[in-house]
């Protein structure tokens, strides 16, 4: 629950069932590895269901469980706040990094 990607995955799944590639497209900046780790963790916690369809290639869909939907109520306002404040946060980071040598995180 403590990482930023969990909030975004729950928020996106709040709009409905998604395939892995759809989640990745809708969550800016998440790597396939982090998305895999995040959805597995959410599935383990009982917040997300993973449905595999016996097709070639296999189709996998993710959806929130009933418990996951209750988390959505708490997460959505945070995701919306983050989205509406990204510009000032980015500016603050640039200003901080400019005045504090060696402060920028590694890429």
CORDABEL-V690146 format. One record per pair of residues at least 4 apart in sequence whose C-alpha atoms are under 7 Angstrom apart, sorted by the first residue. I is the first residue (numbers start at 0). J is the second residue. Records with the same first field share a line. If there is no record, write none. Layout:
I = J, J
//
This chain:
0 = 5
3 = 7
4 = 8, 37
5 = 9, 37
6 = 10, 74, 78
7 = 11, 26, 78
8 = 12
9 = 13, 71
10 = 71, 74, 75
12 = 16, 17, 62, 63
13 = 63, 68, 71
15 = 62
16 = 60, 61, 62
17 = 21, 22, 60, 61, 62
18 = 22, 59, 60, 61
19 = 23, 60
20 = 24
21 = 25
22 = 26
23 = 29
29 = 33, 34
30 = 34
31 = 35
32 = 36
33 = 37
34 = 38
35 = 39
36 = 40
37 = 41
38 = 42
39 = 43
40 = 44
41 = 45, 46, 47
42 = 46, 47, 48
45 = 64
46 = 63, 64, 66, 67
47 = 61, 62, 63, 64, 67
48 = 61, 62, 63, 64
49 = 59, 60, 61, 62
50 = 59, 60, 61
51 = 57, 58, 59, 60
52 = 57, 58, 59
53 = 57
54 = 58
63 = 67, 68
64 = 68
65 = 69
66 = 70
67 = 71
68 = 72
70 = 74
71 = 75
74 = 78
75 = 79
76 = 80
77 = 81
78 = 82
79 = 83
80 = 84
81 = 85
84 = 88
85 = 89
86 = 90
87 = 91
88 = 92
89 = 93
90 = 94
91 = 95
92 = 96
93 = 97
94 = 98
95 = 99
96 = 100, 102, 103
//
